[in-house]
Amino acid sequence: MLKLYHAEPIANSLKSLIPLKEKGLEFESVYVDLHKFEQHSPWFVAINPEGQVPVLDHDGVIVTHTTVISEYLEDAFPDAPPLRPADPVGKARMRYWNKFVDEHVMNYVSMHGWHRMVSVIARSIESGEFDKLLERIPLHEQREKWRTARSGFNDSDLANATRKVEVAVDKVEQQLRLTRWLAGDMFTLADINFFSHCGMMVQRLFPDIGVETRAPRLLDWAQRMRERPGVKAALVMPDRTNPALRTFTGHAR
Ligand SMILES: N[C@@H](CCC(=O)N[C@@H](CS)C(=O)NCC(=O)O)C(=O)O
């Protein structure tokens, strides 16, 4: 039996929900409420000591980290519709894009999301209570990110993050001039990765970079993504984000 512990259908949680839906795999959905810091609570840290979502549980085997989860599903369910090319070249291209998104896109988009959304949550907590919540965060980097969310990200880091997103948008646009999907003619885990972390919300989160004029192919690709039944099904998973904050993430369906 498959179980996915996840939050709202955006970023890392969406990145694991889409493959499950696209592959038509039955799974139990366990919602972890990030607004209530449930990811750092003892019951969840007992499942994932890093205190982050999503987490896949396959018959009691715990798999963490989205890119690993995605490839695990490809290997564990070879009869389900593939989201990874069968040939070595296709696989290498898909993995190249996954590595690019994981290393050069995810954290930079995330910084802006945290700056506009998580900061509001972090500042709404009384300082003594906030310090107690920080103590429970297992990963040093995440503890620092929460601390910074409360005090404020600095302008040069935010500007650098925007620059990284611009580079990524141009790079994806360039690729889509050559191929229909990021890794070639096949829709793959690489498309799911870029869509979940950037493609679905880039216009709303970064209105100043002018995606409409600089990346029309990216917009067409994002629309093709949204029309896929598996993507649609993932995007309508429960969203308990405060609607006032949701506007910032572009987390609209
Ligand atoms: N490298 C991890 C990153 C997971 C991650 O950053 N998850 C976020 C949600 S998008 C999270 O749990 N954030 C809450 C927190 O760290 O407190 C992966 O690919 O799964």
The ligand as a MOL file (V3000), in Angstrom:
LIG
                    3D

  0  0  0     0  0            999 V3000
M  V30 BEGIN CTAB
M  V30 COUNTS 20 19 0 0 0
M  V30 BEGIN ATOM
M  V30 1 N 14.8020 18.1850 -0.6560 0
M  V30 2 C 13.4830 17.9810 -0.0950 0
M  V30 3 C 12.8890 19.3130 0.2750 0
M  V30 4 C 11.5460 19.1780 0.9680 0
M  V30 5 C 10.9980 20.5330 1.4310 0
M  V30 6 O 11.6720 21.5600 1.3510 0
M  V30 7 N 9.7250 20.5060 1.8800 0
M  V30 8 C 9.0670 21.7000 2.3540 0
M  V30 9 C 7.7110 21.8600 1.7170 0
M  V30 10 S 7.8130 22.3960 0.0420 0
M  V30 11 C 8.8390 21.5960 3.8580 0
M  V30 12 O 8.5860 20.5330 4.3830 0
M  V30 13 N 8.8900 22.7800 4.5030 0
M  V30 14 C 8.5400 22.9610 5.8780 0
M  V30 15 C 9.7240 23.0940 6.7760 0
M  V30 16 O 10.8650 22.7720 6.3540 0
M  V30 17 O 9.5340 23.4930 7.9130 0
M  V30 18 C 12.6240 17.2370 -1.1130 0
M  V30 19 O 12.9440 17.2650 -2.3230 0
M  V30 20 O 11.6580 16.5640 -0.7210 0
M  V30 END ATOM
M  V30 BEGIN BOND
M  V30 1 1 1 2
M  V30 2 1 2 3
M  V30 3 1 2 18
M  V30 4 1 3 4
M  V30 5 1 4 5
M  V30 6 2 5 6
M  V30 7 1 5 7
M  V30 8 1 7 8
M  V30 9 1 8 9
M  V30 10 1 8 11
M  V30 11 1 9 10
M  V30 12 2 11 12
M  V30 13 1 11 13
M  V30 14 1 13 14
M  V30 15 1 14 15
M  V30 16 2 15 16
M  V30 17 1 15 17
M  V30 18 2 18 19
M  V30 19 1 18 20
M  V30 END BOND
M  V30 END CTAB
M  END
